[in-house]
Amino acid sequence: MFLTITTTGTPERPATDLGFLLHKHPDSAQTYPTSYGPAHVLYPEASAERCTAALLLEVDPVALVRRGKGKGRGGAPDAALAQYVNDRPYAASSLLAVALSAVFSSAMRGVCRALPERVGQPLPLRIEVPALPARGGAELVRALFEPLGWTVTATPVPLDERFPEWGTSRYVGLVLDVPDGKLTLGEALRHLYVLLPVLDDAKHYWVSADEVDKLLRAGEGWLADHPEQQVITMRYLARRHSLTRQAQERLELVRLADADDTDIAEIDNAVTEESADPGADEGADASEGRPVPLAVRRREAILAALTAAGAARVLDLGCGQGQLVQALLKDARFTEIVGVDVSMRALTLASRRLKLDRLGERQAQRVQLLQGSLAYTDSRLKGYDAAVLCEVIEHLDVERLPALEYAVFGSARPRTVLVTTPNVEYNVRWETLAAGHRRHGDHRFEWTREEFRIWARQVAERHAYTVEFVPVGDDDPEVGPPTQMAVFTQAEKNTKEVRAA
């Protein structure tokens, strides 16, 4: 496993300063032990004009197996021979990322006692990785590195040069270039530390909660605004949904802190389910010719249904970061709006988005944010005209749906309930969504139109509601709309009984 870092210099600022910044002397080859084999640091060239530092990691496949990682992705054992004959000894992965952190830890943190003034100065850099697994291909490599200021050359490696008709492998030869004035050495190393395992989409060790802190430390200053933040956090945290959600919420807090003097309503690129939805750009604004996000069309459909129901006091159950609450607050017809979510981080973000501390008295009296779980009955939620569960039910395990059903339809009993959820049949219309994958990493299920209707009708029957179904987004004649919405209304007889009581 091999990586080189090259810089150029001048007589006033020699390239060999790289040795000081890396804390590794160019005149000697040095070796450092790691859990899976020795890491060597050497300098193939070192002059005032050009200096190259190389990191060579010798991975012992036997040690890899003995430490419990000689298994296939997903934890299933490979064939016995495949445990030892694989790409781990030569393909850049989390093993190399950990070696970078261990060998160049001071450089990653931006510490250099010998030349402290050079730490914060950008360098002209070239980084080369001969064999990099890229699950997502060269396009994903460019999508990850180019927004950070790198010029990317990702050359697909052929399966066999003798047989070009076989095509290319999932590996690329990577060359990253950045001119002087763009990145410091510490920033470059932190990019590699995070993105090498992201591209490999695997880690050689168990990912626990402290990985979120590692990710945020290494991603400080660039990850919060990265256009591929969703992919980066999900893959870096080994697709552990709870950790991914935690990282994204903390990154959103960073974004909002940085944007404290801006209109939070304009920050709609936050990493939420809306931006992760492959249909976020589905539809188009006919007047301006720009895509209308599916999330926006979903909110428009909800507002229209609430208006048609004559609702004035509305619950947003599972309000998340407050996008729907914000839309409701703009319409004077909704006199009382309550957002409920189990996550205090989400409620904090919603409060910042709504600027609750800056609202006038009349506006502030219309809105309230509550922490609560939809799996339990809550007397605070009784007596409202309507409740909305916008893209909520699919985040619960199916066996927990009866508890939500009773809490909303049996206990709170609003006059109208709106439930939206993805239509899994529509997923085939999105080329960016791999076959068999769900739209969001935290979805526990996604229903067909028939499955959703069966569930909704049974709920309505059990709790004396009627139900109608409304398509949200373009209603494809073959697979239906991207989002399906159920509008529950208390049966007339039941409504009269409640009023009389």
C-alpha positions in Angstrom: 0.0 0.0 0.0 1.7 3.1 -1.2 1.2 6.9 -1.2 3.4 9.8 -2.1 3.3 13.5 -1.2 5.2 15.9 -3.4 5.8 19.7 -3.2 7.9 22.2 -5.0 9.8 25.2 -3.6 12.1 28.1 -4.1 15.4 29.2 -2.5 13.5 31.3 -0.1 11.0 28.6 0.7 12.7 25.3 0.0 10.6 22.2 -0.8 12.5 20.3 1.9 10.4 22.2 4.5 8.1 19.3 3.8 10.3 17.2 6.1 9.8 19.6 9.0 6.1 19.7 8.5 5.9 15.9 8.4 8.3 15.6 11.3 10.3 13.1 9.2 13.9 13.8 8.1 14.5 13.5 4.4 18.0 12.0 4.9 16.8 8.8 6.6 14.2 6.0 6.0 12.1 5.4 9.1 9.8 2.6 10.1 6.9 2.6 12.5 4.9 -0.4 13.7 1.2 -0.6 13.2 -1.3 -3.3 14.1 -1.3 -4.8 10.6 2.3 -4.4 9.6 5.2 -1.9 9.4 4.8 1.6 7.9 7.9 3.0 6.2 8.5 6.7 5.5 11.2 7.6 2.9 12.1 10.4 0.5 12.7 9.3 -3.2 13.8 12.9 -3.9 14.6 15.8 -1.6 16.0 19.1 -3.0 15.1 22.8 -2.6 13.2 22.7 -5.9 11.2 19.4 -5.3 10.6 17.1 -2.4 8.7 13.8 -2.3 7.7 11.9 0.9 6.5 8.3 0.4 4.5 6.2 2.9 4.7 2.5 2.3 2.5 0.3 4.4 3.3 -3.4 4.5 0.0 -5.2 5.4 0.3 -8.7 6.8 -2.8 -10.6 5.5 -2.3 -13.2 8.2 -2.4 -10.6 10.9 -5.5 -9.1 9.3 -7.3 -12.5 9.5 -6.1 -13.2 13.1 -7.4 -9.9 14.3 -10.8 -10.9 13.1 -11.0 -8.9 9.8 -10.4 -11.7 7.3 -14.0 -11.6 6.4 -16.0 -10.3 3.5 -18.0 -7.1 3.5 -21.0 -7.3 5.7 -19.3 -9.8 8.1 -19.9 -13.0 6.1 -16.7 -15.2 5.9 -15.1 -15.4 2.5 -13.7 -18.7 1.2 -10.7 -19.8 3.2 -8.2 -18.7 0.6 -9.9 -15.4 0.0 -9.2 -14.4 3.6 -5.5 -14.3 2.7 -5.5 -13.5 -1.0 -7.3 -10.1 -1.3 -6.6 -6.5 -2.1 -5.9 -5.3 1.4 -2.0 -5.4 1.1 -1.9 -3.1 -1.9 -5.1 -1.1 -2.3 -5.5 2.1 -0.3 -8.2 1.7 2.4 -8.9 2.6 6.0 -5.6 0.8 6.8 -3.7 3.4 5.0 -5.9 6.2 6.5 -5.1 4.9 10.0 -1.4 4.7 9.1 -1.5 8.3 7.9 -3.0 9.4 11.2 -0.4 7.5 13.2 2.7 8.4 11.3 1.8 12.0 10.4 -0.3 12.9 13.4 1.4 16.2 14.2 1.2 17.3 10.6 -2.5 16.4 10.5 -3.1 18.6 13.6 -1.1 21.4 12.1 1.7 21.3 14.7 5.4 22.1 13.8 7.7 23.5 16.4 10.6 23.9 14.0 8.7 26.0 11.5 5.5 27.1 13.1 5.0 29.9 10.5 4.8 27.4 7.7 2.0 25.3 9.2 -0.7 27.7 8.1 0.8 28.4 4.7 -0.7 26.7 1.7 1.7 24.5 -0.4 1.7 23.4 -4.0 1.0 19.7 -3.5 0.7 16.5 -5.6 -0.5 13.3 -4.0 -0.4 10.0 -5.8 -2.1 6.7 -4.8 -1.4 4.0 -7.4 -4.2 1.6 -6.4 -7.4 3.1 -4.9 -10.6 1.1 -4.6 -13.4 3.4 -5.8 -16.9 2.1 -5.2 -18.6 4.6 -7.4 -15.9 5.0 -10.0 -13.8 7.9 -11.1 -16.9 10.2 -11.1 -17.3 9.7 -7.3 -13.6 10.4 -6.8 -13.9 13.7 -8.6 -17.1 14.5 -6.8 -15.4 14.0 -3.4 -12.1 15.8 -4.1 -12.8 18.6 -6.6 -15.0 20.7 -4.3 -12.1 20.8 -1.9 -9.8 22.5 -4.4 -8.0 19.5 -5.9 -7.5 18.8 -9.6 -8.2 15.2 -9.9 -6.8 12.6 -12.3 -8.5 9.2 -11.7 -7.4 6.6 -14.2 -9.4 3.4 -14.1 -7.2 0.3 -13.8 -7.9 -2.3 -16.5 -8.8 -5.8 -15.3 -6.0 -7.1 -17.6 -4.0 -5.0 -19.9 -3.7 -8.0 -22.3 -7.4 -8.2 -22.6 -8.9 -4.7 -22.9 -12.3 -6.1 -23.9 -12.6 -7.3 -20.2 -13.1 -3.7 -19.2 -11.9 -1.9 -16.1 -11.7 -2.9 -12.5 -13.1 -0.9 -9.5 -9.7 0.5 -8.9 -8.3 3.8 -10.1 -4.8 5.3 -10.1 -5.3 8.6 -8.3 -3.3 11.8 -8.8 -4.3 14.9 -6.8 -2.9 18.3 -7.6 -3.5 21.6 -5.9 -1.7 24.9 -6.7 0.0 27.0 -4.1 -2.5 29.2 -2.2 -5.2 26.5 -1.9 -4.5 24.0 0.8 -2.2 23.5 3.7 -0.5 20.1 4.3 -2.7 19.5 7.3 -5.9 20.0 5.3 -4.6 17.7 2.6 -3.9 14.9 5.1 -7.3 15.3 6.7 -9.0 15.0 3.3 -7.2 11.7 2.7 -7.8 10.4 6.2 -11.6 10.8 5.7 -12.0 10.1 2.0 -9.8 7.0 1.4 -12.1 4.7 3.5 -15.1 6.5 2.0 -14.1 5.5 -1.5 -13.3 2.0 -0.4 -16.7 1.9 1.4 -15.3 -0.4 4.1 -13.4 -0.2 7.4 -11.0 -2.8 8.9 -12.2 -2.1 12.5 -15.5 -1.9 14.4 -17.1 1.6 14.0 -18.2 2.9 17.4 -19.6 6.2 18.6 -16.2 7.8 19.0 -15.8 7.6 15.2 -18.3 10.5 14.9 -15.9 12.7 16.9 -13.0 11.6 14.7 -14.9 12.4 11.5 -15.9 15.9 12.8 -12.3 16.7 13.9 -10.9 15.6 10.5 -13.7 17.3 8.6 -13.5 20.6 10.4 -13.7 23.5 8.0 -14.8 21.5 5.0 -17.2 18.7 5.6 -20.2 20.7 6.8 -20.4 22.4 3.4 -19.3 19.5 1.2 -21.9 18.7 -1.5 -21.4 15.0 -0.9 -21.6 15.2 2.8 -24.4 12.5 2.9 -22.2 10.0 1.1 -19.1 10.8 3.2 -20.8 10.5 6.6 -22.7 7.4 5.7 -19.7 5.5 4.3 -17.2 6.7 6.8 -19.5 5.5 9.6 -19.9 2.1 8.0 -23.6 2.8 7.2 -24.5 2.8 10.9 -27.7 4.9 10.7 -27.8 6.2 14.2 -24.1 7.4 14.0 -24.7 8.9 10.5 -27.7 10.8 11.8 -25.8 12.1 14.8 -22.9 13.3 12.6 -25.2 15.1 10.2 -27.1 16.8 13.0 -23.8 18.1 14.5 -22.6 19.2 11.1 -25.9 21.1 10.6 -25.3 22.9 13.9 -21.9 23.9 12.6 -23.5 25.2 9.4 -26.1 27.2 11.2 -23.5 28.6 13.6 -21.5 29.8 10.6 -24.6 31.2 9.0 -25.9 32.9 12.2 -26.3 36.2 10.5 -28.0 34.8 7.4 -31.6 33.7 6.7 -31.8 30.1 7.9 -34.8 29.7 5.6 -32.3 29.9 2.7 -30.2 27.1 3.9 -32.1 24.2 2.4 -29.1 22.2 1.4 -28.7 20.9 5.0 -28.2 17.2 5.2 -31.6 15.8 6.0 -33.8 13.2 4.4 -34.9 15.9 1.9 -31.5 16.4 0.4 -30.8 12.7 0.5 -34.0 11.9 -1.4 -33.0 10.8 -4.9 -36.1 12.6 -6.1 -35.1 16.0 -4.5 -35.0 17.5 -8.0 -38.1 15.7 -9.4 -40.5 18.1 -11.1 -39.9 21.5 -12.6 -40.9 25.1 -12.0 -42.6 26.0 -15.3 -42.2 29.7 -14.8 -38.4 29.7 -14.2 -37.4 26.3 -15.7 -35.7 25.3 -12.5 -36.2 22.0 -10.7 -38.8 22.0 -7.8 -37.5 19.7 -5.0 -39.9 16.9 -4.2 -39.7 18.0 -0.5 -41.2 21.4 -1.6 -44.0 19.7 -3.6 -44.7 17.5 -0.6 -45.1 20.6 1.7 -47.3 22.3 -0.9 -49.6 19.2 -1.0 -49.7 19.1 2.8 -50.6 22.8 3.1 -53.3 22.3 0.4 -54.8 19.4 2.3 -54.8 21.2 5.7 -56.4 24.2 4.0 -59.1 22.0 2.5 -59.8 20.5 5.9 -60.2 23.9 7.5 -57.5 23.2 10.1 -56.2 26.0 12.2 -54.4 24.2 15.1 -51.9 21.8 13.6 -49.4 19.2 15.0 -46.2 18.4 13.0 -45.3 15.0 14.4 -41.7 14.2 13.7 -41.0 17.8 12.8 -37.2 17.3 12.3 -35.5 20.6 11.6 -38.7 22.5 11.2 -39.2 23.0 7.5 -42.9 22.3 7.6 -43.4 24.3 10.8 -41.7 27.2 9.0 -44.1 26.9 6.0 -47.1 26.8 8.3 -46.0 29.8 10.3 -46.0 31.9 7.1 -49.7 31.2 6.6 -51.9 33.2 9.0 -54.7 30.7 8.7 -52.8 28.4 11.0 -53.2 29.9 14.4 -51.4 27.3 16.5 -48.5 25.2 15.3 -46.8 22.5 17.4 -43.7 20.7 16.3 -42.9 17.4 18.0 -39.7 15.4 17.7 -37.8 12.9 19.8 -34.4 14.5 19.0 -33.3 17.5 21.0 -30.7 18.2 18.3 -33.4 18.4 15.7 -35.5 20.7 17.9 -32.5 22.9 18.4 -32.0 23.2 14.6 -35.7 23.9 14.2 -35.5 26.6 16.8 -32.6 28.2 14.9 -34.3 27.9 11.6 -37.5 29.5 12.9 -35.5 32.2 14.9 -37.8 31.7 17.8 -35.7 34.0 19.9 -36.3 36.8 17.4 -40.0 36.4 16.7 -42.5 39.1 17.6 -44.9 38.3 20.4 -47.9 37.5 18.2 -45.9 35.2 16.0 -44.2 33.5 19.0 -47.6 32.7 20.5 -48.5 30.7 17.4 -45.6 28.2 17.5 -44.3 25.7 20.0 -41.7 23.0 19.9 -42.0 19.9 22.1 -39.8 16.9 22.7 -41.7 13.6 22.6 -41.8 10.1 21.2 -44.6 9.1 18.9 -44.5 5.6 20.4 -46.2 6.9 23.6 -49.5 8.6 24.3 -49.1 12.3 25.2 -51.9 14.4 26.7 -50.3 17.5 25.3 -51.3 16.4 21.7 -55.0 16.1 22.3 -57.6 18.5 20.9 -55.9 19.6 17.6 -57.6 20.1 14.3 -54.9 18.2 12.3 -51.7 16.2 12.7 -49.1 15.6 10.0 -46.7 12.7 9.8 -44.5 13.8 6.9 -42.0 11.0 5.9 -42.1 9.6 9.4 -43.6 6.1 9.5 -40.9 4.6 7.3 -38.3 5.5 10.0 -39.9 3.2 12.5 -39.6 -0.6 12.7 -42.8 -2.2 11.4 -43.5 -3.8 14.8 -43.5 -0.3 16.4 -46.2 1.1 14.1 -49.1 -0.1 16.3 -47.8 2.0 19.1 -47.6 5.1 16.9 -51.1 4.3 15.5 -52.6 4.2 18.9 -50.8 7.4 20.2 -52.0 9.4 17.2 -55.3 7.9 16.1 -56.4 6.4 19.4 -55.2 8.9 22.0 -54.5 12.3 20.4 -57.4 11.9 17.9 -57.0 15.0 15.7 -59.9 15.6 13.3 -57.6 15.2 10.3 -54.4 13.2 10.0 -52.0 13.4 7.0 -49.5 10.7 6.4 -46.9 10.8 3.6 -44.4 8.1 2.8 -42.3 7.1 -0.2 -43.8 4.9 -3.0 -41.2 2.2 -3.5 -42.6 1.4 -6.9 -41.3 4.8 -8.2 -37.7 4.1 -7.2 -37.0 2.5 -10.6 -37.4 5.9 -12.2 -34.3 7.3 -10.4 -31.1 6.2 -12.2 -29.1 7.4 -9.2 -30.7 4.9 -6.9 -29.2 1.4 -7.1 -31.6 -1.4 -7.5 -32.9 -2.8 -4.2 -31.7 0.3 -2.3 -34.0 2.5 -0.2 -34.1 6.2 -0.7 -32.6 7.0 2.7 -30.3 5.0 4.9 -32.5 5.2 7.9 -35.7 3.9 6.2 -36.8 0.6 7.8 -39.2 -0.1 5.0 -40.7 1.4 1.9 -44.2 0.4 0.8 -45.9 -0.1 -2.5 -49.1 1.8 -3.1 -51.1 -1.3 -2.3 -49.2 -2.0 0.9 -49.7 1.6 2.1 -53.4 1.5 1.3 -54.0 -1.7 3.1 -52.3 -0.3 6.2 -54.1 3.0 6.0 -57.6 1.4 5.5 -57.0 -0.9 8.5 -56.0 2.1 10.7 -59.0 4.1 9.5 -61.4 1.2 10.3 -60.0 0.5 13.7 -60.2 4.2 14.8 -63.4 5.4 13.0 -61.7 7.5 10.3 -62.3 7.6 6.6 -59.2 7.8 4.4 -58.4 9.1 0.9 -55.2 8.8 -1.1 -53.5 11.8 -2.8 -50.5 11.5 -5.2 -47.6 13.9 -4.5 -45.3 14.7 -7.4 -45.8 13.5 -11.0 -48.2 10.6 -11.1 -46.5 8.1 -13.4 -49.0 5.9 -15.2 -47.0 2.8 -14.6 -45.4 3.2 -11.1 -47.5 6.0 -9.6 -46.2 9.1 -7.8 -42.9 9.4 -5.9 -44.7 10.2 -2.7 -48.1 8.9 -1.5 -50.2 10.7 1.0 -53.2 9.4 3.0 -55.7 11.9 4.3 -57.6 10.6 7.3 -60.8 12.3 8.5 -62.8 11.4 11.5 -66.1 9.8 10.5 -69.0 12.1 10.8 -70.8 10.1 13.5 -67.7 9.9 15.6 -67.0 13.6 15.2 -70.5 14.5 16.5 -70.0 12.2 19.5 -66.7 13.9 20.3 -68.2 17.4 20.1 -71.2 16.4 22.3 -68.8 15.0 24.9 
